[in-house]
């Protein structure tokens, strides 16, 4: 990540945290009352609970920096998880800080795992395209012509459909 982007991200995050600090602080006993209303389906209570937990989302997200997602993306995932967790509260055993924090953490971990999996898949696809490119060049040099799908298949053991798909992807990338 470029230094300019890091600086802009830091500025954005600071503005976001400053905005969160401007939200009304929690009043004594407010969460308990809001959780009861939340269980009863009160959307205004959910909104207020979201406000009360946004800073906690930032804190949780911050623990997962350097694991594949930017801090801004982590905060976004944490906030989505926060809203989902609060809308799923349907009993007193879920109406607490621990449940919310665990839900947010699990959601973030899943987002990181998904990102890693996608990156791995992209890298595997790139490797297959590079191999196909190298093989087609090598066979063209060897035969003095373009290799056929059958010849490429024999060399790579990719199916003809895979070869066509990989060729299409590499052409689309150009």
Secondary structure, 3 states (H helix, E strand, C coil): CCHHHHHHHHHHHHHHHHHHHCCCCCCCCHHHHHHHHHHCCCHHHHHHHHHHHHHHHHHHHHCCCCCCCCHHHHHHHHHHHHHHHHHCCCCHHHCCHHHHHHHHHHHHHHHHHHHHHHHHHHHHHHHHHHHHHHHHHHHHHHHCCCCCHHHHHHHHCCCHHHHHHHHHHHHHHC
